[in-house]
Amino acid sequence: MHMPGTPAVPRRLLLGGALAATGALAAGAGTAAAARHDPGTPAPSPAPRRERGQTSMIGVPYERHPVVRVGVVGLGNRGAGMSEGWAAVPGCTVTAVCDVRADRARRTADRLAARGRPRPAAYGGSEDAYRRMLGRHDIDLVYIATPWEFHHEQGRASLLAGKHVIVELPIATDLDGLWDLVDTSERTRRHLMLAENCSYGRNELAMLRMAHEGLFGDVTNGHGGYLHDLRALLFSDTYYTDAWRRLWHTRSTASLYAMHGLAPIAAAMDINRGDRMTVLRATATAPRGLAEYRERFVPRSHPSWRETYVNGDLVTCLIDTARGRVIRAEHDVSSPRPYSRINTLAGSRGIFEDYSGTSATGGRVYLEPDHSGHTWRDFDAYRKEFDHWLWVKVGDDAAGNGGHGGMDYVMQWRTVQQMRAGLVPDIDVYDSAAWCSPVPLSAASLARQGRPVAVPDFTRGAWVNLRPGLDSRTTEMPPVR
């Protein structure tokens, strides 16, 4: 067991060894990575040129907000539930809600009022109703929980309306859309953040702290993903409105939603903060799961029988980084299997594996010199020792106010705290774009029979600089006056 009094490996040594200069780090890592890459890998497209006066949003704090006023777009299962979470955070109020179905907006507003919250204004009835909502002056943050195909357009419109934005996964589904959101954020000086709640998971944050304190030694690889049997929900006539999520499986072969597992691994490796993803190659199994489920359980009168499913059941992305690490990211929502985000990190001194069922909290670990004998050990004690301050501070509140084991509320609480205290966001638009880029990149790789494709550098070179992210220091929520 790691002793609290034992000096941690300095974070710079964990990232760069004896290389002190970030220029040397970038050059050396780039050369090493290039030697491992397939020579047929296409060079990344040049980053779009910044407009005159357009500058990076890295390190830019939020302006201070005495109260954070939230507008919600999209009130299906996710948006309606998260509206209550936003309203529960101290110093946050939901001032407006919007859905193309006006009855959903009214129900959400009524429910918040019944819980003793101020009743938000309700918008709906048309596809552009959200634009009317964006004209309000009492919205500081727009939360978007609509189907994926609308995220780019609605996120961009929110930035242009002068709002900060938090968008459910993914923020965009093509590279042009990702670059456009990066550039629009830089031009408007407003932050856009991926609503990556799993980055705020308790085990994920403890793993990150352990990595940054050197317990895994030199981190070499990680494995994350989204493995979730959604077949019943995908064929439900009520859960995903107009079957929007099932229809994505008819459009392309791609890793549609691996960010839940990829993002925590990327954070532990300091992607965009001393390392970056450089090359992606993808594989896909045959598309069998949805068609077979339909054959067994769905009546022939169901509209899904007019659909052809083309997305592979399991899509796997292998991602190289500039520092020579490898990330494996997986997506499978079409197969019978228990839920897992995998969440595994390994290095020269040990390994952590989540979702192994070895303890009540999940996770097993093997670390030298603490362990020997080739026997897995329980993660519980490590999680207690390396528990992130956010869970220590608001974990009890999270249990009663948010879904997904409380990490929804932790993400919402932290976002509001950062905006009220004028802090730099833990997750910025560059992280958000990088974590979502495997959606179009996997499609591009699979279209080339799995050959590697280059990952854009959304930071335009700033990835070489070490900077904080989810490994934040304890800060207080400003008092509500």
C-alpha positions as a printed Julia matrix, in Angstrom:
481×3 Matrix{Float64}:
   0.0     0.0     0.0
   1.3     3.45   -0.88
   2.11    5.34    2.3
   0.72    8.9     2.56
   4.07   10.2     3.76
   5.99    8.77    0.81
   7.09   11.54   -1.59
   5.15   11.29   -4.84
   6.95   11.15   -8.15
   6.98   14.73   -9.45
   4.32   15.25  -12.09
   6.8    16.62  -14.61
   8.96   13.51  -14.19
   5.91   11.33  -14.73
   5.22   13.17  -17.97
   8.65   13.93  -19.25
  11.31   11.97  -17.4
  14.53   13.95  -17.38
  13.4    16.17  -20.24
  12.78   19.54  -18.7
  12.18   21.65  -21.78
   8.8    21.18  -23.39
  10.3    21.89  -26.8
  12.68   18.97  -26.41
   9.83   16.88  -25.07
   7.67   17.59  -28.1
  10.47   16.99  -30.58
  11.69   13.78  -28.96
   8.25   12.34  -28.48
   7.23   13.24  -32.0
  10.27   11.48  -33.44
   9.69    8.36  -31.36
   6.03    8.25  -32.25
   6.7     8.76  -35.94
   9.0     5.76  -35.96
   6.15    3.55  -34.77
   3.47    4.85  -37.11
   2.48    3.27  -40.4
   4.25    5.25  -43.16
   0.94    5.26  -45.02
  -0.71    7.4   -42.36
  -1.97   10.57  -44.02
  -0.76   13.83  -42.57
  -3.41   15.67  -40.62
  -5.23   18.42  -42.46
  -3.77   21.82  -41.58
  -5.54   23.52  -38.69
  -7.92   26.21  -39.93
  -6.26   29.6   -39.78
  -7.36   31.72  -36.87
  -9.15   34.9   -37.77
  -7.54   38.18  -36.85
  -7.86   38.7   -33.11
  -8.9    35.07  -32.47
  -6.88   33.54  -29.64
  -6.81   30.36  -27.58
  -9.23   29.7   -24.74
  -6.65   27.65  -22.83
  -6.29   29.0   -19.31
  -9.12   31.53  -19.72
 -11.27   31.63  -16.58
 -15.0    32.07  -16.51
 -16.18   35.52  -15.56
 -17.65   35.42  -12.05
 -21.38   34.78  -11.8
 -23.14   35.41   -8.47
 -25.8    32.95   -9.65
 -25.46   30.67  -12.67
 -28.59   30.83  -14.8
 -29.07   27.75  -16.98
 -31.13   27.22  -20.12
 -31.81   23.6   -21.08
 -32.31   22.45  -24.69
 -33.72   18.96  -25.12
 -36.03   17.46  -22.49
 -36.08   13.75  -23.18
 -34.99   11.31  -20.49
 -31.55   12.89  -20.1
 -32.43   16.57  -20.32
 -35.43   16.37  -18.01
 -33.47   14.55  -15.31
 -30.46   16.84  -15.55
 -32.71   19.92  -15.25
 -33.49   18.86  -11.7
 -29.79   18.35  -11.01
 -28.9    21.86  -12.19
 -31.66   23.34  -10.0
 -30.29   21.49   -6.95
 -26.78   22.98   -7.1
 -26.27   25.91   -4.71
 -26.18   29.2    -6.59
 -27.73   27.77   -9.76
 -31.19   28.27  -11.2
 -32.86   26.97  -14.35
 -34.36   30.01  -16.02
 -35.58   28.46  -19.29
 -36.25   25.03  -20.76
 -36.88   24.1   -24.38
 -37.93   21.1   -26.43
 -39.36   20.76  -29.91
 -42.3    19.1   -28.14
 -43.83   21.92  -26.14
 -45.56   19.57  -23.68
 -42.17   18.33  -22.48
 -41.04   21.87  -21.73
 -44.24   22.56  -19.78
 -43.92   19.33  -17.78
 -40.31   20.05  -16.87
 -41.15   23.6   -15.81
 -44.1    22.34  -13.73
 -41.96   19.68  -12.06
 -39.27   22.2   -11.04
 -41.93   24.53   -9.66
 -43.5    21.66   -7.71
 -40.09   21.05   -6.11
 -40.02   24.63   -4.85
 -37.72   26.0    -7.57
 -38.47   29.12   -9.6
 -40.59   28.1   -12.59
 -38.48   28.4   -15.76
 -39.84   29.87  -18.96
 -40.93   27.11  -21.34
 -40.14   27.13  -25.07
 -41.16   24.63  -27.72
 -43.38   23.76  -30.6
 -40.86   24.23  -33.42
 -37.35   23.2   -34.41
 -36.05   26.74  -33.93
 -37.69   27.35  -30.56
 -34.26   27.11  -28.91
 -33.14   30.16  -30.89
 -35.9    32.19  -29.28
 -34.74   30.95  -25.9
 -31.16   32.0   -26.71
 -32.37   35.6   -27.09
 -32.96   35.8   -23.36
 -30.56   37.87  -21.26
 -30.97   35.76  -18.11
 -29.06   32.68  -19.36
 -25.36   32.24  -18.58
 -24.97   28.55  -19.45
 -26.81   26.48  -22.06
 -27.04   22.75  -21.46
 -27.78   20.74  -24.64
 -29.25   17.23  -24.43
 -30.81   16.75  -27.87
 -30.07   13.96  -30.4
 -26.47   13.94  -31.62
 -27.19   15.38  -35.05
 -28.26   18.7   -33.52
 -25.35   19.23  -31.1
 -23.05   21.17  -33.42
 -25.69   23.57  -34.69
 -27.18   24.24  -31.25
 -23.8    24.52  -29.54
 -22.59   26.99  -32.15
 -25.76   29.08  -31.91
 -25.41   29.19  -28.12
 -21.83   30.45  -28.33
 -22.82   33.09  -30.87
 -25.59   34.19  -28.5
 -22.92   34.94  -25.89
 -23.58   31.91  -23.66
 -21.21   29.35  -22.21
 -22.21   25.85  -23.3
 -22.14   22.3   -21.98
 -23.09   19.67  -24.55
 -23.93   16.02  -24.15
 -21.8    13.51  -26.06
 -20.64   14.11  -28.77
 -20.29   17.88  -29.32
 -20.18   17.22  -33.09
 -20.0    14.14  -35.31
 -17.61   15.34  -38.04
 -14.21   17.03  -38.06
 -15.48   20.22  -39.67
 -18.03   20.58  -36.9
 -15.43   19.98  -34.19
 -13.08   22.6   -35.67
 -15.99   25.01  -36.05
 -16.87   24.75  -32.37
 -13.22   25.28  -31.39
 -13.02   28.39  -33.57
 -16.4    29.74  -32.5
 -15.45   29.35  -28.84
 -12.21   31.26  -29.49
 -13.98   34.03  -31.4
 -16.84   34.51  -28.93
 -14.6    34.1   -25.83
 -17.15   31.67  -24.41
 -16.38   28.19  -23.16
 -17.83   25.01  -24.63
 -17.5    21.83  -22.58
 -18.4    18.22  -23.25
 -20.78   16.95  -20.56
 -18.45   14.04  -19.86
 -19.86   12.93  -16.52
 -17.69    9.81  -16.44
 -14.61   12.02  -16.14
 -16.05   12.88  -12.72
 -16.61    9.27  -11.69
 -15.19    8.42   -8.29
 -12.92    5.59   -9.45
 -11.87    7.52  -12.53
 -10.74   10.53  -10.49
  -8.94    8.34   -7.95
  -7.15    6.59  -10.83
  -6.15    9.96  -12.27
  -4.69   11.09   -8.93
  -2.74    7.85   -8.6
  -1.34    8.25  -12.12
  -0.27   11.83  -11.51
   1.39   10.91   -8.23
   3.43    8.23   -9.99
   1.94    5.03   -8.58
   1.78    3.39  -12.02
   5.31    4.5   -12.85
   5.68    5.55  -16.48
   2.15    5.14  -17.87
   2.3     3.23  -21.15
  -1.26    2.28  -22.05
  -4.91    2.58  -21.16
  -8.17    0.93  -22.09
 -11.63    2.48  -21.92
 -14.94    2.3   -23.67
 -18.7     2.14  -23.56
 -20.02   -1.42  -23.39
 -23.74   -1.25  -22.66
 -26.5    -3.55  -23.84
 -28.97   -0.98  -25.19
 -30.91   -3.33  -27.48
 -34.21   -3.13  -25.6
 -34.0     0.66  -25.32
 -32.95    1.06  -28.95
 -36.1    -0.75  -30.07
 -38.33    0.99  -27.53
 -40.96    3.26  -29.09
 -40.73    5.76  -26.23
 -37.16    5.91  -24.85
 -35.27    7.46  -27.8
 -37.68    9.86  -29.49
 -38.27    8.93  -33.15
 -35.71    6.13  -32.75
 -32.94    8.68  -33.31
 -30.21    6.64  -31.65
 -31.06    3.38  -33.41
 -31.0     5.17  -36.75
 -27.34    6.06  -36.26
 -26.61    2.35  -36.67
 -28.04    2.53  -40.19
 -25.81    5.39  -41.35
 -22.16    4.43  -40.99
 -19.65    2.14  -39.35
 -18.02    4.15  -36.57
 -17.25    4.29  -32.87
 -20.28    6.38  -32.0
 -19.96    6.79  -28.25
 -16.65    5.62  -26.79
 -15.96    8.93  -25.01
 -17.2     7.72  -21.62
 -14.25    5.33  -21.44
 -11.76    7.3   -23.52
 -12.0    10.61  -21.64
 -10.86    9.37  -18.19
  -7.89    7.56  -19.75
  -6.97   10.67  -21.75
  -7.17   12.79  -18.6
  -4.91   10.4   -16.68
  -2.39   10.6   -19.55
  -2.6    14.42  -19.67
  -3.78   14.48  -23.27
  -3.63   18.14  -24.43
  -1.57   18.85  -21.29
   1.83   17.38  -22.19
   0.79   14.64  -24.6
  -1.69   14.35  -27.44
  -3.41   11.73  -29.57
  -1.7    11.46  -32.95
  -2.92    8.44  -34.92
  -6.08    6.3   -34.82
  -6.81    2.96  -36.45
 -10.16    1.2   -36.1
 -11.6    -2.29  -36.45
 -15.23   -3.41  -36.44
 -17.01   -6.71  -36.04
 -19.97   -7.66  -38.22
 -23.31   -5.93  -37.5
 -25.22   -8.87  -36.05
 -26.63   -7.85  -32.66
 -29.47   -5.48  -33.56
 -30.73   -7.55  -36.49
 -30.77  -10.74  -34.42
 -32.49   -9.02  -31.5
 -35.13   -7.69  -33.89
 -35.63  -11.18  -35.33
 -36.25  -12.65  -31.89
 -38.17   -9.93  -30.08
 -39.61   -7.27  -32.41
 -42.95   -7.81  -34.23
 -42.9    -7.66  -38.03
 -45.24   -4.67  -37.95
 -42.58   -2.54  -36.25
 -41.03    0.21  -38.44
 -37.52   -1.05  -37.64
 -38.04   -3.87  -40.14
 -37.5    -1.34  -42.9
 -33.98   -0.6   -41.54
 -30.61   -2.13  -42.39
 -27.97   -2.01  -39.64
 -24.42   -1.39  -40.85
 -22.49   -0.38  -37.74
 -20.32   -3.12  -36.29
 -21.38   -4.49  -32.92
 -17.91   -3.9   -31.43
 -15.88   -1.02  -32.84
 -12.35   -0.75  -31.43
 -10.0     2.2   -31.85
  -6.26    1.95  -31.21
  -4.89    5.44  -30.61
  -1.21    6.36  -30.46
   0.02    9.4   -28.56
   2.97   11.69  -29.15
   4.73   10.23  -26.1
   4.45    6.69  -27.43
   1.5     5.56  -25.34
  -1.4     3.51  -26.67
  -5.09    3.91  -25.86
  -7.66    1.27  -26.73
 -11.21    2.63  -26.91
 -14.23    0.39  -27.52
 -17.92    0.86  -28.31
 -20.6    -1.86  -28.19
 -24.28   -1.27  -27.48
 -25.62   -4.13  -29.63
 -24.48   -7.24  -27.75
 -25.72   -9.1   -24.65
 -23.21   -8.19  -21.97
 -22.99   -6.57  -18.51
 -22.31   -2.85  -18.45
 -18.69   -1.69  -18.42
 -16.61    1.38  -19.19
 -13.47   -0.8   -18.78
 -11.39    2.02  -17.21
  -7.95    0.42  -17.14
  -4.58    2.14  -16.82
  -1.15    0.49  -16.85
   2.48    1.49  -16.58
   5.96    0.36  -15.66
   5.06   -0.17  -11.98
   1.54   -1.54  -12.08
  -2.01   -1.62  -13.36
  -5.57   -0.75  -12.34
  -8.59   -2.53  -13.8
 -12.13   -1.33  -13.11
 -15.41   -3.27  -13.51
 -13.8    -6.51  -12.38
 -16.35   -7.26   -9.67
 -13.67   -7.85   -7.05
 -15.13   -5.43   -4.48
 -18.26   -3.5    -3.63
 -16.8    -0.41   -5.32
 -15.36   -2.27   -8.29
 -11.77   -2.39   -9.36
  -8.6    -4.34   -8.75
  -5.02   -3.2    -8.66
  -1.46   -4.52   -8.75
   1.33   -2.09   -7.9
   5.02   -2.54   -7.19
   6.56   -2.4    -4.64
   3.32   -2.7    -2.64
   2.29   -6.0    -4.23
   3.97   -9.21   -5.33
   3.09  -12.78   -6.12
   1.14  -12.02   -9.32
  -2.08  -11.66   -7.3
  -4.66   -8.91   -7.82
  -5.47   -6.75   -4.8
  -8.66   -4.92   -3.93
  -8.91   -1.26   -4.96
 -10.97   -0.05   -1.98
  -8.09    1.16    0.17
  -6.5     3.03   -2.72
  -9.75    4.69   -3.62
 -10.11    5.94   -0.04
  -6.54    7.25    0.01
  -6.73    8.93   -3.38
 -10.35   10.03   -3.27
 -10.69   13.29   -5.21
 -11.57   16.33   -3.14
 -14.78   16.82   -5.13
 -16.13   13.49   -3.9
 -14.98   14.17   -0.36
 -16.78   17.53   -0.42
 -20.0    16.79   -2.32
 -20.22   13.0    -2.52
 -23.04   12.84    0.04
 -25.04   15.48   -1.84
 -24.36   13.71   -5.13
 -25.95   10.51   -3.87
 -29.3    12.25   -3.44
 -29.3    14.67   -6.36
 -27.94   12.97   -9.43
 -27.97    9.86  -11.55
 -25.16    7.51  -12.59
 -23.97    6.99   -9.04
 -23.73   10.71   -8.32
 -21.22   11.69  -10.99
 -23.86   13.73  -12.84
 -24.27   15.98   -9.83
 -20.51   16.2    -9.19
 -20.05   17.42  -12.78
 -22.9    19.92  -12.42
 -21.7    21.16   -9.01
 -18.16   21.63  -10.29
 -19.3    23.48  -13.42
 -21.41   25.88  -11.36
 -18.62   26.35   -8.83
 -16.13   27.22  -11.54
 -18.48   29.75  -13.07
 -19.37   31.33   -9.74
 -15.75   31.48   -8.55
 -14.28   32.59  -11.87
 -12.1    29.51  -12.36
 -10.6    27.91  -15.47
 -12.77   24.95  -16.58
 -11.48   21.43  -15.93
 -12.62   20.35  -19.41
 -12.26   22.83  -22.26
 -13.27   22.92  -25.9
  -9.95   21.35  -26.97
 -10.47   18.34  -24.68
 -14.04   18.09  -25.88
 -13.04   18.09  -29.56
 -10.2    15.59  -29.06
 -12.37   13.16  -27.08
 -15.12   13.3   -29.74
 -12.8    13.05  -32.75
 -12.8     9.21  -32.78
 -16.38    9.35  -34.08
 -15.42   10.67  -37.55
 -11.87    9.31  -37.42
 -13.02    5.73  -36.82
 -15.4     6.03  -39.78
 -12.52    7.31  -41.92
 -10.2     4.51  -40.8
 -12.81    1.81  -41.4
 -13.53    3.23  -44.84
  -9.81    2.61  -45.55
 -10.0    -1.02  -44.31
  -8.7    -0.06  -40.88
  -5.68    1.88  -42.03
  -4.42    4.6   -39.68
  -5.64    8.18  -39.87
  -4.09   11.26  -38.3
  -5.72   12.91  -35.28
  -5.93   16.71  -35.55
  -4.25   18.88  -32.93
  -7.14   21.07  -31.85
  -4.83   23.02  -29.5
  -2.7    24.19  -32.48
   0.54   23.23  -30.73
  -0.32   24.2   -27.15
  -0.59   20.54  -26.08
   3.11   20.55  -25.16
   2.48   22.81  -22.16
   1.74   21.2   -18.82
  -1.39   22.61  -17.17
  -4.05   21.53  -14.68
  -7.23   19.78  -15.69
  -9.36   17.39  -13.7
  -6.52   17.08  -11.2
  -7.73   20.26   -9.5
  -6.93   21.6    -6.06
  -9.57   22.04   -3.39
 -11.61   25.21   -3.84
 -14.8    26.39   -2.19
 -18.22   27.08   -3.61
 -18.83   30.82   -3.1
 -21.58   31.48   -0.55
 -25.05   32.18   -1.92
 -26.08   35.7    -0.98
